[in-house]
Amino acid sequence: MHELGITQEIVEIVIARAGGARIARIVLEVGKLSAVLPDAIRFCFDLCSEGTSAEGAVLEILEPPGRVRCRGCAVEFSLDRPFGRCVCGGTDLDWLGGEELSIKAMELA
Amino acid sequence: MCKDSAATAAPPVRTIHLDHPILDKNARLAERNRGWLEARRIVAFNLLSSPGSGKTTLLERTIRDLGRELSIHVIEGDQATDNDARRIEAAGAPAVQINTGAGCHLDASMVSKALQTLDPKPGSVVFVENVGNLVCPAMFDLGEAEKVLVCSVTEGEDKPLKYPHMFRACTVLLLNKIDLLPYVAFEVDRFIDNALLVNPALEVFLVSASRGDGLGGWYDRIRRLAVPDSASRWGEVESSRESPP
């Protein structure tokens, strides 16, 4: 359940940046291959934000898909799990997208 | 009319673009640990596994076998008890126990504090035995030189496919308890194929920490990082894919 610690981190970061203003909305980017579950973040958010300036904020979670390039033949393809096999048989892959884990933006009321 | 339209107008909203990596704080602390260790030529290994794979037994054996040539220190992570730290000290290495309580992984800040307490001398080797968990610890850099994954033949061959993030995060894989292979239905080749599908760069060693099989390759790996200038003293590094006995 690393999402609890991660959500605490999110709340700490936005509160510090909001400088006391009430936070109406938070936009997160959580890649499909990031090992973090958006639903678990949503579940933890109410708990972690209670009594803070982020309480009641709308959480918008963008989930960029997994995207890789084969190091053997340079073909690019999509992945929905953190490993895969290229059509050429190669499994040595460069990750182009899907590992994002960041706070993109927030809106202050 | 005028009053109504004012009431329904959207309140002023200020958007702040952050682009802030969520694990940024841990990453920065981990880099600080890394610099602290490198300045003292200390090499740190982060040992990861599910509970019961034999990490502590592996460390006890490693301390007994290498303790005379290397200065070894251990940071033990568990949710509760100091049992493992006591086992490590009995094997002959200074140890610090971190209890994470409800926490499911060690983070860079905990390791930083433990390093201050341990105060390993320059040139030492530090093993960090993480909380037994194949999920959460994969995400948290501690400042280690290598992440070492320990699995055992009493687990399933499909562990790499079930916990791919962990297999992907590590550079070394020790398959432990190979002395039990005659008694369990475990296909070593299938397990290794699955592990290399998830992470083709993994260096794999088949070992028995309790009986001592196959540990030469693991020890050479430690020596190579711990004393890089004297690698030739220890001869060639053993094959990374040894056959079971």
Chai-1 contact restraints between the chains, C-beta under 6 A:
chainA,res_idxA,chainB,res_idxB,connection_type,confidence,min_distance_angstrom,max_distance_angstrom,comment,restraint_id
A,M1,B,C104,contact,1.0,0.0,6.0,A-B,restraint_1
A,H2,B,C136,contact,1.0,0.0,6.0,A-B,restraint_2
A,H2,B,M139,contact,1.0,0.0,6.0,A-B,restraint_3
A,I6,B,I22,contact,1.0,0.0,6.0,A-B,restraint_4
A,E9,B,I22,contact,1.0,0.0,6.0,A-B,restraint_5
A,I10,B,I22,contact,1.0,0.0,6.0,A-B,restraint_6
A,I13,B,H20,contact,1.0,0.0,6.0,A-B,restraint_7
A,A35,B,M139,contact,1.0,0.0,6.0,A-B,restraint_8
A,A35,B,H165,contact,1.0,0.0,6.0,A-B,restraint_9
A,P82,B,P164,contact,1.0,0.0,6.0,A-B,restraint_10
A,P82,B,H165,contact,1.0,0.0,6.0,A-B,restraint_11
A,P82,B,R168,contact,1.0,0.0,6.0,A-B,restraint_12
A,F83,B,P164,contact,1.0,0.0,6.0,A-B,restraint_13
A,F83,B,L197,contact,1.0,0.0,6.0,A-B,restraint_14
A,F83,B,V198,contact,1.0,0.0,6.0,A-B,restraint_15
A,T91,B,L197,contact,1.0,0.0,6.0,A-B,restraint_16
A,T91,B,P200,contact,1.0,0.0,6.0,A-B,restraint_17
A,D92,B,P200,contact,1.0,0.0,6.0,A-B,restraint_18
A,L101,B,I22,contact,1.0,0.0,6.0,A-B,restraint_19
A,S102,B,H20,contact,1.0,0.0,6.0,A-B,restraint_20
A,S102,B,P21,contact,1.0,0.0,6.0,A-B,restraint_21
A,S102,B,I22,contact,1.0,0.0,6.0,A-B,restraint_22
A,I103,B,L18,contact,1.0,0.0,6.0,A-B,restraint_23
A,I103,B,H20,contact,1.0,0.0,6.0,A-B,restraint_24
A,A105,B,T15,contact,1.0,0.0,6.0,A-B,restraint_25
A,A105,B,H17,contact,1.0,0.0,6.0,A-B,restraint_26
A,A105,B,L18,contact,1.0,0.0,6.0,A-B,restraint_27
A,M106,B,I16,contact,1.0,0.0,6.0,A-B,restraint_28
A,E107,B,V13,contact,1.0,0.0,6.0,A-B,restraint_29
A,E107,B,T15,contact,1.0,0.0,6.0,A-B,restraint_30
A,L108,B,R14,contact,1.0,0.0,6.0,A-B,restraint_31
